[in-house]
Amino acid sequence: MINNEKVGENIRLLRVAKKMSQEKLGQKANVSAAMIGYIEKGLKPLPLKTGYLIAKALDCTVDELIEKECQIIAEK
């Protein structure tokens, strides 16, 4: 099972690296800034469609959003 907090942390790190606010990311991904905040804090799971939109807005792949978490699961 994917850890929502790890995925949210990955999204936050990518967003900050791109110097984007939650509001700007939300606008680019057509998702509310509040939803971005919930996902980054691990309070909401990342739906596939939303993950795709966020990845596109961050110019990365969905795999990159969850990659670190997948590596941790594979190591167990």
TACOR-V65524 format. One record per run of one state. SS is the DSSP state (H for helix, E for strand, C for the rest). FROM is the first residue (numbers start at 0). TO is the last residue. Records with the same first field share a line. If there is no record, write none. Layout:
SS: FROM-TO ; FROM-TO
This chain:
C: 0-2 ; 17-20 ; 29-31 ; 40-46 ; 57-60 ; 75-75
H: 3-16 ; 21-28 ; 32-39 ; 47-56 ; 61-74
